[in-house]
């Protein structure tokens, strides 16, 4: 599984996780403002009231809250439901919680996302009845771990903020259960600044060195996650030792997949002997994951893609070996040939697309995505991928056509702004001199924010990044007039917001001082 995380983008492989999707599912959810119906297809008995009342029930019954945040269009969300939420052991554990389903486009959902610092889909957050966070669950792990992690969350409900305070002040006093929670916390489910990544990476490295009561796997996991956040001088040596142990490496595949090209470049800088050893161990680990019958097809394919990604970087500019290419194509064909429900299909297509990208097979990837556009109940999700693929190939009119269509067909308040942001950003990249069209699209996209409690959580984050892109577009002041018009449109939205709206400051700050 992978998480959609913070934005849509081809082959997004966020650290250690799964995030985004969906197709044919109409889940029952706890709206922020209205009650819901029966439990959805996952089998979990979702609380039938609003989020606020769920916490009251949790306090009354002395239970934690299991809050699931997802979206209809997000394939990893469906993958999470089909692979984890359908497990009988996991369903049984959720009965010890007040389980709340919240769709990102529900009324008031972004406000709850802001409250609980939730940005990416899907995210599972465990909270106490006083609304303090205990932990949040990531994806891509051994499926048997999820029920166990719910047990851990219920047995130790110390807020994660308090655990982090202990780590900062008295790391040697961390309890084994607290170390376990740190090791399996979904750290990748946030948008960290470079400074925050460095600080968090250093803190988790300290935890790895002080968690004497933790298991070898948990300590190794902390080291890998710390490296994925911020590399230290001994990062390569530490990860190499971990990777050399087949048993430990096999338990950390999801964490290892969070290591990026910058880390691999640092491995290569160690010289041929070190990089060759690292490559052999990496291939062995990913091959084991790709052939592990306890992993779903999508996760097996992600392991194959991750293996190919490292080999490409280590052997460039030489092409991938024919045997590896043929094996990857065989595995892709076998997975796609299986009959699967829409929930499984979404995650599988994302994984196949990732493998095709490592094979540099734009033709096969394009054919796959076009097929999904014809059959998916949320085709706009795949239209963005097609737009980025056409942009990569230099086909500007075709690329912009897909981005425009994706925005036009997208549904849901938060979703429409995100897809509109992607369309507007594509215009800024590919046709920056088409100022009239950019102004028109910007006005339409800003119009999607017209209403209370809309500029929050992930929407606020996308707005702030759009602000930066527009400022770069007008870096030489060629488009001062256009920026003033766009800001004026936003100020019209701001003027309608009530004074207590949490998004008012972000609204007013948009393009402030620009032009």
Order of alpha helices (4+ residues) and beta strands (2+ residues): alpha-beta-alpha-alpha-beta-alpha-beta-beta-alpha-alpha-alpha-alpha-alpha-alpha-alpha-alpha-alpha-alpha-alpha-alpha-alpha-alpha-alpha-alpha-alpha-alpha-alpha-alpha-alpha
